[in-house]
Amino acid sequence: MAKDTKNAIFIDNVEYDHDSLSDEQKVLFSHCLDLDRKISSAQFNLDQLRIGKDAFFGMLKNSLIASKAIAEANQAEEVETVQ
């Protein structure tokens, strides 16, 4: 008969039966699982923040380039008007 690995957990390539852990070990394991989920969520949020920042920074650069082009065009018009 196949071994039931439904409650098996692996730590450093060693298999443990979750049901045989002490109450303290189960709590510690639960904390580890919860922290893994929180780390994944934080990484997901960080990815969104970085991409958002990159998008806003790109829009800022484009705006600065456009402002510079407009200023240069206005300056060229002023020079033509004076001559």
Z-matrix of the N, CA and C atoms (Angstrom, degrees):
N
C 1 1.444
C 2 1.524 1 109.18
N 3 1.316 2 117.00 1 139.53
C 4 1.457 3 121.87 2 -178.09
C 5 1.518 4 110.57 3 -71.26
N 6 1.327 5 114.57 4 144.39
C 7 1.449 6 120.89 5 179.21
C 8 1.528 7 109.12 6 -72.26
N 9 1.329 8 116.94 7 135.98
C 10 1.468 9 121.72 8 178.76
C 11 1.522 10 108.33 9 -79.31
N 12 1.337 11 116.41 10 110.38
C 13 1.461 12 120.72 11 -179.92
C 14 1.527 13 111.02 12 -103.77
N 15 1.328 14 116.39 13 18.34
C 16 1.457 15 121.03 14 -178.96
C 17 1.526 16 111.20 15 -58.40
N 18 1.326 17 116.99 16 -38.88
C 19 1.454 18 121.51 17 -177.60
C 20 1.518 19 112.72 18 -104.52
N 21 1.319 20 116.84 19 16.85
C 22 1.459 21 120.42 20 -179.21
C 23 1.518 22 109.60 21 -79.75
N 24 1.321 23 115.28 22 138.80
C 25 1.456 24 121.40 23 171.63
C 26 1.524 25 107.03 24 -126.13
N 27 1.312 26 116.28 25 150.62
C 28 1.454 27 121.27 26 -178.69
C 29 1.526 28 108.58 27 -119.81
N 30 1.319 29 114.78 28 127.03
C 31 1.455 30 121.26 29 176.38
C 32 1.522 31 106.55 30 -129.84
N 33 1.322 32 115.76 31 119.29
C 34 1.469 33 121.48 32 -176.78
C 35 1.525 34 111.29 33 53.76
N 36 1.325 35 115.51 34 44.95
C 37 1.469 36 123.14 35 178.52
C 38 1.530 37 113.81 36 62.79
N 39 1.308 38 116.86 37 19.60
C 40 1.462 39 121.33 38 175.99
C 41 1.518 40 107.13 39 -112.35
N 42 1.319 41 116.40 40 130.34
C 43 1.461 42 121.42 41 -178.54
C 44 1.519 43 110.48 42 -86.74
N 45 1.331 44 114.97 43 133.39
C 46 1.459 45 121.64 44 176.32
C 47 1.520 46 107.86 45 -127.12
N 48 1.323 47 115.95 46 145.15
C 49 1.459 48 121.38 47 174.74
C 50 1.523 49 107.05 48 -88.93
N 51 1.321 50 116.11 49 117.16
C 52 1.464 51 121.15 50 -177.40
C 53 1.521 52 111.50 51 -54.41
N 54 1.320 53 116.36 52 -38.78
C 55 1.466 54 120.19 53 -177.97
C 56 1.526 55 112.63 54 -66.40
N 57 1.326 56 117.19 55 -21.67
C 58 1.471 57 119.62 56 -178.48
C 59 1.531 58 112.38 57 -91.77
N 60 1.318 59 117.24 58 -2.64
C 61 1.463 60 119.69 59 178.76
C 62 1.527 61 109.70 60 -73.46
N 63 1.331 62 114.87 61 153.08
C 64 1.464 63 119.08 62 175.06
C 65 1.529 64 108.64 63 -71.37
N 66 1.322 65 116.04 64 165.71
C 67 1.465 66 119.63 65 178.70
C 68 1.521 67 110.78 66 -59.17
N 69 1.326 68 116.77 67 -40.99
C 70 1.463 69 120.34 68 178.51
C 71 1.533 70 110.75 69 -62.07
N 72 1.337 71 117.21 70 -44.23
C 73 1.462 72 121.21 71 179.58
C 74 1.524 73 111.43 72 -63.79
N 75 1.325 74 116.73 73 -37.59
C 76 1.467 75 120.07 74 177.11
C 77 1.522 76 111.02 75 -64.21
N 78 1.330 77 116.41 76 -40.46
C 79 1.469 78 120.20 77 178.20
C 80 1.525 79 109.82 78 -65.12
N 81 1.324 80 117.04 79 -44.90
C 82 1.465 81 120.54 80 178.70
C 83 1.525 82 111.08 81 -61.20
N 84 1.319 83 116.28 82 -41.56
C 85 1.462 84 120.73 83 178.04
C 86 1.533 85 110.39 84 -63.51
N 87 1.319 86 116.67 85 -41.69
C 88 1.468 87 120.54 86 177.74
C 89 1.525 88 111.26 87 -61.87
N 90 1.328 89 116.15 88 -40.60
C 91 1.470 90 119.78 89 176.45
C 92 1.532 91 110.59 90 -60.83
N 93 1.328 92 115.78 91 -43.16
C 94 1.471 93 119.65 92 179.29
C 95 1.524 94 111.31 93 -61.38
N 96 1.322 95 116.98 94 -44.57
C 97 1.469 96 120.58 95 178.35
C 98 1.526 97 111.04 96 -62.25
N 99 1.334 98 116.01 97 -45.05
C 100 1.462 99 120.21 98 -179.24
C 101 1.524 100 110.90 99 -63.84
N 102 1.330 101 116.91 100 -40.99
C 103 1.463 102 120.09 101 178.67
C 104 1.524 103 111.20 102 -66.23
N 105 1.337 104 117.64 103 -36.98
C 106 1.474 105 120.07 104 174.88
C 107 1.524 106 110.76 105 -59.85
N 108 1.334 107 117.01 106 -42.87
C 109 1.461 108 120.47 107 178.18
C 110 1.529 109 110.70 108 -63.93
N 111 1.315 110 116.81 109 -42.34
C 112 1.465 111 120.82 110 -179.88
C 113 1.527 112 111.22 111 -65.96
N 114 1.315 113 116.98 112 -39.96
C 115 1.467 114 120.87 113 177.26
C 116 1.521 115 110.03 114 -62.81
N 117 1.332 116 117.07 115 -43.81
C 118 1.471 117 120.76 116 178.27
C 119 1.525 118 110.68 117 -62.22
N 120 1.323 119 116.45 118 -42.31
C 121 1.462 120 120.62 119 179.00
C 122 1.523 121 110.77 120 -65.39
N 123 1.323 122 116.65 121 -42.41
C 124 1.464 123 120.42 122 178.88
C 125 1.529 124 110.46 123 -64.10
N 126 1.324 125 117.44 124 -40.01
C 127 1.469 126 121.07 125 178.02
C 128 1.524 127 110.43 126 -63.50
N 129 1.337 128 116.73 127 -41.58
C 130 1.464 129 122.10 128 177.37
C 131 1.527 130 109.90 129 -60.17
N 132 1.343 131 116.13 130 -46.63
C 133 1.464 132 120.53 131 178.85
C 134 1.521 133 111.35 132 -64.71
N 135 1.327 134 117.00 133 -40.29
C 136 1.459 135 120.89 134 178.46
C 137 1.524 136 111.08 135 -63.00
N 138 1.330 137 117.34 136 -40.61
C 139 1.468 138 120.83 137 176.30
C 140 1.525 139 110.34 138 -59.04
N 141 1.342 140 116.61 139 -45.33
C 142 1.466 141 120.31 140 178.77
C 143 1.526 142 110.91 141 -62.54
N 144 1.319 143 117.08 142 -42.95
C 145 1.458 144 120.81 143 -179.45
C 146 1.523 145 111.65 144 -64.16
N 147 1.331 146 116.76 145 -42.41
C 148 1.472 147 120.03 146 179.60
C 149 1.526 148 110.93 147 -64.73
N 150 1.318 149 116.74 148 -43.89
C 151 1.462 150 120.07 149 179.91
C 152 1.525 151 110.11 150 -66.18
N 153 1.328 152 116.58 151 -41.12
C 154 1.461 153 120.30 152 176.97
C 155 1.516 154 111.51 153 -61.88
N 156 1.331 155 116.65 154 -44.58
C 157 1.461 156 120.20 155 178.37
C 158 1.525 157 110.76 156 -61.87
N 159 1.335 158 116.91 157 -43.51
C 160 1.465 159 120.54 158 178.06
C 161 1.528 160 111.17 159 -60.47
N 162 1.329 161 117.08 160 -39.84
C 163 1.465 162 120.74 161 179.54
C 164 1.530 163 110.43 162 -65.51
N 165 1.333 164 116.79 163 -46.27
C 166 1.460 165 119.57 164 179.29
C 167 1.521 166 111.47 165 -65.56
N 168 1.327 167 117.40 166 -37.96
C 169 1.452 168 120.59 167 178.16
C 170 1.529 169 110.59 168 -65.11
N 171 1.324 170 116.40 169 -39.82
C 172 1.468 171 120.25 170 175.89
C 173 1.516 172 111.55 171 -63.00
N 174 1.332 173 116.73 172 -41.56
C 175 1.469 174 119.75 173 177.73
C 176 1.524 175 110.56 174 -64.97
N 177 1.338 176 118.15 175 -38.36
C 178 1.462 177 121.51 176 177.48
C 179 1.522 178 110.71 177 -62.98
N 180 1.335 179 116.82 178 -45.96
C 181 1.467 180 120.03 179 178.91
C 182 1.523 181 111.29 180 -60.90
N 183 1.344 182 117.11 181 -43.17
C 184 1.459 183 120.25 182 178.50
C 185 1.528 184 111.10 183 -62.77
N 186 1.325 185 116.42 184 -39.66
C 187 1.458 186 120.58 185 178.65
C 188 1.527 187 111.05 186 -64.89
N 189 1.328 188 117.01 187 -41.67
C 190 1.464 189 120.53 188 178.47
C 191 1.525 190 111.14 189 -64.66
N 192 1.327 191 116.23 190 -40.64
C 193 1.470 192 120.09 191 177.97
C 194 1.526 193 109.91 192 -63.28
N 195 1.339 194 116.79 193 -44.00
C 196 1.465 195 120.63 194 179.55
C 197 1.523 196 110.68 195 -63.93
N 198 1.325 197 118.16 196 -42.36
C 199 1.465 198 121.54 197 178.96
C 200 1.519 199 110.89 198 -62.38
N 201 1.318 200 116.34 199 -41.87
C 202 1.459 201 120.80 200 179.39
C 203 1.527 202 110.18 201 -64.27
N 204 1.341 203 116.95 202 -42.08
C 205 1.465 204 120.74 203 179.41
C 206 1.524 205 110.49 204 -63.79
N 207 1.330 206 117.60 205 -41.50
C 208 1.466 207 121.11 206 178.55
C 209 1.525 208 110.26 207 -64.67
N 210 1.332 209 117.36 208 -43.97
C 211 1.460 210 121.34 209 179.57
C 212 1.526 211 110.57 210 -62.23
N 213 1.321 212 116.93 211 -42.18
C 214 1.466 213 120.23 212 178.74
C 215 1.520 214 111.06 213 -66.39
N 216 1.327 215 117.88 214 -38.29
C 217 1.463 216 120.98 215 178.04
C 218 1.522 217 110.13 216 -65.82
N 219 1.319 218 116.84 217 -42.68
C 220 1.473 219 120.08 218 177.85
C 221 1.505 220 111.10 219 -63.34
N 222 1.306 221 116.92 220 -40.28
C 223 1.470 222 121.03 221 179.03
C 224 1.528 223 110.30 222 -64.91
N 225 1.320 224 117.58 223 -39.89
C 226 1.466 225 121.21 224 178.39
C 227 1.531 226 109.91 225 -64.97
N 228 1.330 227 118.28 226 -38.83
C 229 1.468 228 121.16 227 177.91
C 230 1.519 229 111.28 228 -64.47
N 231 1.326 230 117.16 229 -39.90
C 232 1.449 231 121.27 230 179.15
C 233 1.517 232 111.09 231 -63.63
N 234 1.332 233 116.59 232 -39.99
C 235 1.456 234 120.75 233 178.79
C 236 1.518 235 109.69 234 -64.55
N 237 1.333 236 119.04 235 -42.61
C 238 1.454 237 122.54 236 179.86
C 239 1.530 238 110.93 237 -65.62
N 240 1.307 239 117.19 238 -37.84
C 241 1.462 240 121.87 239 -178.35
C 242 1.525 241 110.00 240 -67.20
N 243 1.318 242 118.20 241 -38.88
C 244 1.444 243 123.16 242 -178.10
C 245 1.525 244 110.42 243 -69.12
N 246 1.288 245 118.27 244 -34.47
C 247 1.468 246 120.93 245 -176.39
C 248 1.463 247 109.79 246 -76.64
